[in-house]
C-alpha cells in the first residue's frame, strides 16, 4: 500500500521549503512550524477543520493526517512529500472520513506538485485484481471498458501467486483492488470500486 507521496523538486531546498509554506497557506492551511532534519527540513501544516472532523469521527486516526511535509536531499535528488491522506479511507469505515481523505489526497498532492515545480503524475498502466464471482469487480471492469481505459484483469481466485502479491502490496484480502502505475514514482492502490477516485486519477 502506498503510504507516502514524494516528488523530485526542480528547485533548491530553500526555495522548495518556501514554496511549501506559501502554497499551503494559500490553500487554507495553517503553517505550524519548521524544523531541521538530516539534509533538509520538515514543515508542519494542517487544516483546523480536518482536525475537528477527525476528533469527532475517530480521534485515534489523528496520526494519519498529512500534517508534516518533508523536503530533503537524497543522493542527487531533492525530494518533497508527505503521508498519503487516502490511508484514512483504508483504516476507517466513516463516510465523513472517506470524503475528507479523498479531498485531502487531491489537495495535498496538488500542493506538493506545485511546490516541487512538477506536473501531476500520469498513469501508464491499470491492473484490476478481481475474482470470478465479485459483483463490484464486474462493475468496475464494465466501467473501465465503457470508458475505454486499457487495463489488465487478474483473477486472484484462479492465481494464488497473484493473490499473494496483492496481499503483500496492499494488506488487503478483499477485491476489487486497482493498481495504477505512473510514469514515475510508486504505484497507487485503490481499495474497492472507488469510482470518484479512479475518475480523478484517469482523467474521466
Buried (B, 14 or more C-beta within 10 A) or exposed (E): BBEEBBBBBEBEBEBBBBBBBBBBEEBEBEBEEBEEEEEBBBBBBBBEEBBEBBEEBBEEBEEBBBBBBBBBEEEEEBBBBBBBBBBBBBEBEBEEBBBBBBEBBBBBBEBBBBBBBBEEBEBEEBBBBBBEEBEEBBEBBEBBEEEEBEBEBBBBEEEEEBBEBBBEBBEBEBBBBBBBBBEEBBBBBBBBBBEEBBEEBBEB
